[in-house]
């Protein structure tokens, strides 16, 4: 799978994905895009786990198991976040982060 691809190329793509997710998390005001940015960050971490496992310990699968664990956590996080976003939208008719401050009153 990764026979001809150097580790630096994969790490560059993964770091670009990670920083695009961080940038989206910081800049965006829509809760759905913030959730997508968090998922992008988690996918970049998964790529790092699998690639470092492949290059450092090619006969072992710990990186793959950690990546599967992160996928499971991301699925649970996404389902809870979407449920919260739906409840916020029902109450405020908006999914902007700026409007969530109104819920405490």
C-alpha positions as CSV (number, residue, x, y, z in Angstrom):
1,X,0.0,0.0,0.0
2,X,2.6,2.5,1.0
3,X,5.6,0.8,-0.7
4,X,6.6,3.7,-3.0
5,X,5.5,6.6,-0.9
6,X,8.0,8.2,1.4
7,X,6.9,9.0,4.9
8,X,7.5,12.7,4.5
9,X,4.8,13.0,1.8
10,X,2.2,11.3,3.9
11,X,3.2,13.4,6.9
12,X,2.9,16.6,4.8
13,X,-0.6,15.6,3.7
14,X,-1.6,14.7,7.3
15,X,-0.2,17.9,8.8
16,X,-2.0,19.9,6.1
17,X,-5.3,18.2,7.0
18,X,-4.6,18.8,10.7
19,X,-3.9,22.5,10.4
20,X,-6.9,22.9,8.0
21,X,-9.0,21.4,10.7
22,X,-7.6,23.6,13.4
23,X,-8.0,26.7,11.2
24,X,-11.6,25.7,10.4
25,X,-12.3,25.1,14.1
26,X,-11.0,28.6,15.1
27,X,-12.4,30.6,12.2
28,X,-15.8,29.2,11.5
29,X,-18.9,30.2,13.4
30,X,-21.3,27.4,12.2
31,X,-21.5,24.4,14.5
32,X,-21.7,21.9,11.7
33,X,-18.5,23.2,10.1
34,X,-16.8,23.1,13.5
35,X,-17.9,19.5,13.9
36,X,-16.5,18.8,10.4
37,X,-13.2,20.5,11.4
38,X,-12.9,18.2,14.5
39,X,-13.5,15.2,12.3
40,X,-10.8,16.4,9.9
41,X,-8.4,16.7,12.8
42,X,-9.2,13.2,14.0
43,X,-8.7,11.8,10.5
44,X,-5.3,13.4,10.3
45,X,-4.4,11.8,13.6
46,X,-5.5,8.4,12.2
47,X,-3.3,8.8,9.2
48,X,-0.4,9.5,11.5
49,X,-1.1,6.5,13.6
50,X,-1.3,4.1,10.7
51,X,1.7,5.6,8.8
52,X,4.0,5.6,11.9
53,X,3.0,2.0,12.6
54,X,3.7,1.0,9.1
55,X,7.2,2.5,9.0
56,X,8.3,1.9,12.5
57,X,6.8,-1.5,13.3
58,X,5.7,-3.1,10.0
59,X,4.8,-6.5,11.5
60,X,2.6,-5.1,14.3
61,X,-0.9,-3.6,14.2
62,X,-1.0,-1.3,17.3
63,X,-1.4,1.8,15.1
64,X,-4.3,0.3,13.3
65,X,-6.0,-0.7,16.5
66,X,-5.5,2.8,17.9
67,X,-6.9,4.2,14.7
68,X,-10.0,2.0,15.0
69,X,-10.4,3.2,18.6
70,X,-10.2,6.9,17.4
71,X,-12.8,6.1,14.7
72,X,-15.2,4.7,17.3
73,X,-14.7,7.7,19.6
74,X,-15.2,10.1,16.6
75,X,-18.5,8.3,15.8
76,X,-19.7,8.7,19.3
77,X,-18.6,12.3,19.5
78,X,-20.3,13.1,16.2
79,X,-23.6,11.5,17.2
80,X,-23.7,13.4,20.5
81,X,-22.7,16.6,18.8
82,X,-25.3,16.3,16.2
83,X,-28.0,15.6,18.8
84,X,-26.9,18.8,20.7
85,X,-26.9,20.8,17.5
86,X,-30.4,19.7,16.6
87,X,-31.6,20.6,20.1
88,X,-29.9,24.0,19.9
89,X,-31.5,24.6,16.4
90,X,-35.0,23.7,17.7
91,X,-34.6,26.2,20.5
92,X,-32.8,29.1,18.8
93,X,-33.5,28.5,15.1
94,X,-29.8,29.0,14.4
95,X,-26.7,26.9,14.6
96,X,-24.3,29.9,15.0
97,X,-21.9,29.7,17.9
98,X,-22.6,33.3,18.7
99,X,-26.3,32.5,19.5
100,X,-25.5,29.7,21.9
101,X,-24.6,32.3,24.5
102,X,-28.3,33.1,24.7
103,X,-29.3,29.7,26.0
104,X,-28.1,30.4,29.6
105,X,-30.9,32.9,30.1
